[in-house]
Amino acid sequence: MIKILFEGSIFLHQKVGGISNYIVELNQRLKKYDVDTKIISILTINDYLEKKNLNNIFFFKIKKIPRFCRKLFFYINDLFLLFYIKIYKPDLVHFSYYNSKLIPKLKVPYIVTVYDLIHEKFDLDDKQFPKNEMLDNAKHIICISNTTKNDLIERYSVDKKKISTVFLGVDNENSYIEKKEKYILYVGDRKGYKNFESIVKAFGNSDFLKKEFKLICFGGDKFSTDEKLLFNQIGIENNLFQEFGNDDYLKKFYKKASLFVTTSLIEGFGLTNLEAMSSGCPVLCSEIPIFKEILGDSCEYVDPKNIEIIQKKMERILKSQNEQKRLIKLGFDKVKNYSWEKCVLSTSKIYKRLISEK
């Protein structure tokens, strides 16, 4: 049985989220394909490790990183990873995130998953997570979409033979509640490229939506002062609500929502779209390349900057039960293409091929 060690820096970055869930899903499911795995994250803020503690090694769960301790905590995790490598003797290390400081000290071949190039495309400060050295020295690179793969080749001139596309998975519940509640659902962070403001303005422009529906935001930071001011200016402060909770709690909102909407300007995959579809919720999202690649014709698309079109599309879907049912059926058909088993099987084949090439 081959041995894979997951570098666990993402579990000190993320309390919950798509990346940490992806690593946990791999860790849970790989054994059936004769792959022994361990996750190393001695200090963690992550909820998934606590909930799904199978092959994980971590000693101390904290609510948040204390002030001035961030560098120290990551350093402790890195030290233990290097120590555990000597004991476990893995065939490969799989990086959960861009922990480039470890590369000069690592004596084991490694692979890295690249989720998106959002920092590069928006010229954000990338000094904290530089990719160049990691990509140059990686044994192999996994991208979670062909869009990200093509962006990576263009930006970093990586040999395409060194890259594999492995799509993420979703729990295919295909559960359907016919009687929906009158709210539109938005999930996750709302800042910057997420372009949440377009949804708010489109909602605020519609007398129909303001009268008949609520807009529920699940997760992300609490509404900021600027957001509350915008809600008041538009006159929808009584329509906006916020919920927080774990994945099981989120699923309840997916199932009961009349519509799921996202107007991101860029994404690496857009897993929330598939989660909504799997729960029988119609999806309206941005007409950006990654969503077109992943979702095909299973949803309705909008120009994320065109407030009027977003408004009209939301109204049209919500005024028609036939349209909602059509999108729900298309969504159920689409999510069949994205299972964790497919993701894990493809990843296991990559591991085995790389190890056989030693």
C-alpha positions as CSV (number, residue, x, y, z in Angstrom):
1,M,0.0,0.0,0.0
2,I,1.4,3.4,-1.0
3,K,1.7,6.1,1.6
4,I,0.6,9.8,1.2
5,L,1.1,12.5,3.7
6,F,-1.1,15.6,3.5
7,E,0.6,18.8,4.5
8,G,-2.0,20.5,6.6
9,S,-1.5,24.3,6.5
10,I,-5.0,24.8,5.1
11,F,-6.4,23.6,8.4
12,L,-4.8,26.5,10.2
13,H,-6.0,28.9,7.6
14,Q,-9.6,27.7,7.3
15,K,-12.2,27.0,9.9
16,V,-14.5,25.6,7.2
17,G,-14.3,25.8,3.4
18,G,-14.0,24.0,0.1
19,I,-10.3,23.4,0.2
20,S,-10.1,21.9,3.7
21,N,-13.2,19.8,2.9
22,Y,-11.5,18.5,-0.3
23,I,-8.4,17.3,1.6
24,V,-10.6,15.6,4.3
25,E,-12.6,13.8,1.6
26,L,-9.5,12.5,0.0
27,N,-8.1,11.4,3.3
28,Q,-11.3,9.6,4.2
29,R,-11.8,7.8,1.0
30,L,-8.4,6.8,-0.4
31,K,-7.9,3.7,1.7
32,K,-10.4,1.7,-0.5
33,Y,-8.0,2.3,-3.4
34,D,-5.0,0.9,-1.4
35,V,-3.6,4.3,-0.5
36,D,-2.7,4.9,3.2
37,T,-3.0,8.6,4.2
38,K,-2.4,10.9,7.1
39,I,-3.2,14.6,7.6
40,I,-0.6,16.6,9.6
41,S,-2.0,19.6,11.4
42,I,-1.0,19.7,15.0
43,L,-2.5,23.1,15.7
44,T,-5.8,23.7,13.8
45,I,-8.8,25.9,13.8
46,N,-10.7,23.6,11.4
47,D,-14.0,22.0,12.2
48,Y,-13.8,19.2,9.7
49,L,-10.9,17.5,11.4
50,E,-12.8,17.4,14.6
51,K,-15.9,16.1,13.0
52,K,-14.3,13.6,10.6
53,N,-11.4,12.3,12.7
54,L,-10.4,9.1,10.9
55,N,-6.8,9.2,9.7
56,N,-6.0,12.6,11.1
57,I,-3.2,13.5,13.4
58,F,-3.7,16.7,15.3
59,F,-3.3,17.5,19.0
60,F,-4.9,20.8,19.7
61,K,-8.0,22.5,18.3
62,I,-8.2,26.2,18.9
63,K,-11.0,28.7,18.2
64,K,-8.6,31.2,16.5
65,I,-5.0,32.0,16.3
66,P,-3.9,34.3,19.2
67,R,-2.6,37.7,18.3
68,F,1.1,37.8,17.3
69,C,1.2,33.9,17.2
70,R,0.4,33.3,13.6
71,K,3.9,32.7,12.3
72,L,4.8,30.7,15.4
73,F,1.8,28.3,15.0
74,F,2.5,27.7,11.3
75,Y,6.2,27.1,12.2
76,I,5.3,24.5,14.8
77,N,3.1,22.7,12.3
78,D,5.9,22.7,9.7
79,L,8.4,21.4,12.2
80,F,6.1,18.5,13.2
81,L,5.5,17.7,9.5
82,L,9.2,17.4,8.8
83,F,9.6,15.3,12.0
84,Y,6.7,13.0,11.1
85,I,8.0,12.5,7.5
86,K,11.0,10.6,9.1
87,I,8.7,8.3,11.0
88,Y,6.0,7.7,8.4
89,K,8.3,7.7,5.3
90,P,5.6,8.7,2.8
91,D,6.0,8.0,-0.9
92,L,4.6,11.5,-1.6
93,V,3.6,14.6,0.2
94,H,0.4,16.3,-1.0
95,F,0.3,20.0,-0.2
96,S,-3.1,21.3,0.9
97,Y,-2.0,24.9,0.2
98,Y,0.9,27.0,-1.0
99,N,3.3,26.5,1.9
100,S,6.4,27.3,-0.1
101,K,8.6,27.8,3.0
102,L,8.8,24.0,3.4
103,I,10.1,23.3,-0.1
104,P,13.9,23.8,0.6
105,K,13.6,21.5,3.6
106,L,11.6,18.8,2.0
107,K,13.4,15.6,0.9
108,V,10.3,13.8,-0.4
109,P,8.7,14.3,-3.8
110,Y,5.5,16.3,-3.6
111,I,2.4,17.3,-5.5
112,V,0.3,20.4,-5.1
113,T,-3.3,21.2,-5.9
114,V,-3.9,24.6,-7.5
115,Y,-7.4,25.8,-6.9
116,D,-7.5,29.2,-8.8
117,L,-5.4,32.1,-9.9
118,I,-7.6,34.8,-8.4
119,H,-4.7,36.6,-6.6
120,E,-2.8,36.8,-9.9
121,K,-5.7,38.0,-12.0
122,F,-6.6,40.7,-9.5
123,D,-3.0,41.7,-8.9
124,L,-3.4,41.0,-5.2
125,D,-0.5,40.8,-2.8
126,D,0.8,37.3,-3.4
127,K,3.9,37.5,-1.2
128,Q,2.4,35.4,1.5
129,F,1.6,32.5,-0.9
130,P,4.1,32.5,-3.8
131,K,3.6,29.7,-6.2
132,N,6.7,29.8,-8.5
133,E,9.0,27.7,-6.4
134,M,6.3,25.2,-5.5
135,L,5.3,24.7,-9.1
136,D,8.8,24.5,-10.4
137,N,9.8,21.7,-8.0
138,A,6.5,19.8,-7.8
139,K,6.5,16.2,-9.0
140,H,3.0,16.9,-10.3
141,I,0.3,19.5,-10.2
142,I,-3.5,18.9,-9.8
143,C,-5.9,21.6,-11.0
144,I,-9.6,21.5,-10.1
145,S,-10.8,22.7,-13.5
146,N,-9.5,23.0,-17.0
147,T,-10.0,26.8,-16.7
148,T,-7.5,26.9,-13.9
149,K,-5.2,24.5,-15.8
150,N,-5.1,26.8,-18.8
151,D,-4.6,29.9,-16.6
152,L,-1.7,28.2,-14.9
153,I,0.0,27.3,-18.1
154,E,-0.4,30.8,-19.4
155,R,0.7,32.6,-16.3
156,Y,3.5,30.3,-15.1
157,S,4.6,28.5,-18.3
158,V,4.2,25.1,-16.7
159,D,4.6,22.1,-18.9
160,K,1.0,20.8,-19.5
161,K,2.3,17.2,-19.2
162,K,3.0,18.0,-15.5
163,I,-0.6,19.0,-14.9
164,S,-3.8,16.9,-14.4
165,T,-7.3,18.2,-14.0
166,V,-9.3,16.5,-11.3
167,F,-12.8,17.9,-10.6
168,L,-14.1,18.3,-7.1
169,G,-17.0,16.3,-5.9
170,V,-20.3,17.0,-4.2
171,D,-22.5,14.8,-2.0
172,N,-25.2,13.7,-4.5
173,E,-28.2,13.8,-2.3
174,N,-30.7,14.7,-5.1
175,S,-33.2,15.4,-2.4
176,Y,-36.1,17.7,-3.3
177,I,-38.6,19.7,-1.3
178,E,-41.4,20.8,-3.6
179,K,-42.8,23.5,-1.4
180,K,-40.1,26.1,-1.3
181,E,-39.8,29.0,1.2
182,K,-39.8,32.6,-0.2
183,Y,-36.1,33.4,0.0
184,I,-33.1,33.8,-2.3
185,L,-30.0,32.2,-0.9
186,Y,-26.4,33.5,-1.1
187,V,-23.5,31.5,0.4
188,G,-20.0,32.5,1.6
189,D,-17.8,35.6,1.4
190,R,-19.3,38.8,-0.1
191,K,-16.2,41.0,-0.5
192,G,-14.3,42.1,-3.6
193,Y,-14.6,39.8,-6.7
194,K,-17.6,38.0,-5.1
195,N,-19.6,41.0,-6.4
196,F,-22.4,40.6,-3.9
197,E,-23.4,44.2,-4.4
198,S,-24.9,43.4,-7.8
199,I,-27.3,41.0,-6.2
200,V,-28.3,43.6,-3.6
201,K,-28.9,46.3,-6.1
202,A,-30.9,44.0,-8.4
203,F,-33.0,42.9,-5.5
204,G,-33.6,46.5,-4.4
205,N,-34.7,47.5,-7.9
206,S,-37.6,45.0,-7.9
207,D,-40.9,45.8,-6.2
208,F,-41.9,42.2,-6.7
209,L,-38.8,40.8,-5.0
210,K,-39.0,43.2,-2.1
211,K,-42.6,42.4,-1.5
212,E,-42.5,38.6,-1.9
213,F,-39.0,37.4,-0.9
214,K,-36.2,37.6,1.6
215,L,-32.5,37.5,0.7
216,I,-30.6,35.2,3.1
217,C,-26.8,35.3,3.3
218,F,-25.2,32.2,4.8
219,G,-21.7,32.5,6.3
220,G,-19.1,35.1,5.5
221,D,-18.4,37.9,7.9
222,K,-21.2,39.6,9.7
223,F,-22.8,42.4,7.7
224,S,-20.4,45.4,7.8
225,T,-21.4,49.0,8.5
226,D,-21.0,49.8,4.8
227,E,-23.2,46.9,3.8
228,K,-26.0,47.9,6.3
229,L,-25.8,51.5,5.0
230,L,-26.3,50.2,1.4
231,F,-29.2,48.0,2.5
232,N,-30.8,51.1,4.1
233,Q,-30.2,53.3,1.1
234,I,-31.8,50.8,-1.2
235,G,-34.7,50.2,1.2
236,I,-34.2,46.4,1.7
237,E,-32.9,46.4,5.3
238,N,-35.9,44.4,6.4
239,N,-35.4,41.8,3.6
240,L,-31.8,40.9,4.4
241,F,-31.0,38.1,6.9
242,Q,-27.8,36.3,7.8
243,E,-27.3,32.7,9.1
244,F,-24.2,30.9,10.4
245,G,-23.6,27.2,11.0
246,N,-22.1,23.9,9.8
247,D,-22.6,22.1,6.5
248,D,-25.6,20.2,7.8
249,Y,-27.4,23.4,8.7
250,L,-26.5,24.9,5.4
251,K,-28.1,22.0,3.5
252,K,-31.4,22.9,5.1
253,F,-31.3,26.3,3.6
254,Y,-30.3,24.9,0.1
255,K,-33.3,22.6,0.2
256,K,-35.8,25.2,1.1
257,A,-34.5,28.1,-1.0
258,S,-36.5,29.2,-4.0
259,L,-33.3,30.3,-5.8
260,F,-29.5,30.2,-5.3
261,V,-27.7,33.2,-6.7
262,T,-24.0,34.1,-7.2
263,T,-22.5,36.9,-9.2
264,S,-18.8,36.3,-8.8
265,L,-16.4,37.9,-11.3
266,I,-14.0,35.0,-11.0
267,E,-13.9,31.6,-9.3
268,G,-11.7,28.5,-9.2
269,F,-14.6,26.0,-9.3
270,G,-17.9,27.3,-7.7
271,L,-18.7,24.3,-5.5
272,T,-21.7,26.1,-3.9
273,N,-23.5,26.0,-7.2
274,L,-23.3,22.2,-7.3
275,E,-24.2,21.9,-3.6
276,A,-27.4,24.0,-4.3
277,M,-28.2,21.8,-7.3
278,S,-27.7,18.6,-5.3
279,S,-30.2,19.9,-2.8
280,G,-32.9,20.6,-5.4
281,C,-32.3,24.4,-5.6
282,P,-32.4,26.3,-9.0
283,V,-29.2,28.2,-9.7
284,L,-28.6,31.6,-11.3
285,C,-24.9,32.5,-11.7
286,S,-22.4,34.6,-13.5
287,E,-21.6,33.8,-17.1
288,I,-17.9,33.4,-16.4
289,P,-15.7,30.7,-18.1
290,I,-15.4,28.5,-15.0
291,F,-19.1,28.3,-14.4
292,K,-19.7,27.5,-18.1
293,E,-17.2,24.7,-17.9
294,I,-18.5,23.1,-14.7
295,L,-22.3,23.7,-15.0
296,G,-22.9,23.7,-18.8
297,D,-26.6,24.2,-19.5
298,S,-27.9,23.2,-16.0
299,C,-28.5,26.8,-14.7
300,E,-29.4,30.3,-15.8
301,Y,-26.5,32.8,-16.5
302,V,-26.2,36.5,-16.1
303,D,-23.7,39.2,-16.8
304,P,-22.5,39.8,-13.2
305,K,-22.3,43.6,-13.7
306,N,-25.7,44.0,-15.4
307,I,-28.0,44.9,-12.6
308,E,-31.1,45.1,-14.8
309,I,-30.5,41.6,-16.3
310,I,-29.9,40.1,-12.9
311,Q,-33.2,41.6,-11.6
312,K,-35.2,40.3,-14.6
313,K,-33.7,36.8,-14.5
314,M,-34.4,36.5,-10.7
315,E,-38.0,37.7,-11.3
316,R,-38.6,35.4,-14.3
317,I,-37.4,32.3,-12.4
318,L,-39.3,33.1,-9.2
319,K,-42.5,33.9,-11.0
320,S,-42.5,30.5,-12.8
321,Q,-42.8,27.1,-11.0
322,N,-42.2,25.4,-14.3
323,E,-39.0,27.2,-14.8
324,Q,-37.9,26.3,-11.2
325,K,-38.7,22.7,-11.8
326,R,-36.8,22.7,-15.1
327,L,-33.7,24.1,-13.5
328,I,-34.0,21.7,-10.6
329,K,-34.1,18.7,-13.0
330,L,-31.1,20.0,-15.0
331,G,-29.2,20.5,-11.8
332,F,-29.9,16.9,-10.6
333,D,-28.6,15.6,-13.9
334,K,-25.5,17.8,-13.8
335,V,-24.3,16.9,-10.3
336,K,-24.1,13.2,-11.3
337,N,-20.9,14.2,-13.1
338,Y,-19.2,15.4,-9.9
339,S,-18.8,12.8,-7.1
340,W,-16.2,12.5,-4.5
341,E,-15.6,8.9,-5.6
342,K,-14.6,10.1,-9.1
343,C,-12.3,12.7,-7.6
344,V,-10.7,10.2,-5.2
345,L,-10.3,7.5,-7.8
346,S,-8.6,9.9,-10.3
347,T,-6.3,11.2,-7.6
348,S,-5.3,7.7,-6.5
349,K,-4.3,6.9,-10.1
350,I,-2.1,10.0,-10.2
351,Y,-0.4,8.9,-7.0
352,K,0.3,5.4,-8.3
353,R,1.5,6.6,-11.6
354,L,4.0,9.0,-10.1
355,I,5.3,6.5,-7.6
356,S,5.7,3.9,-10.4
357,E,7.9,6.4,-12.3
358,K,10.4,6.7,-9.5
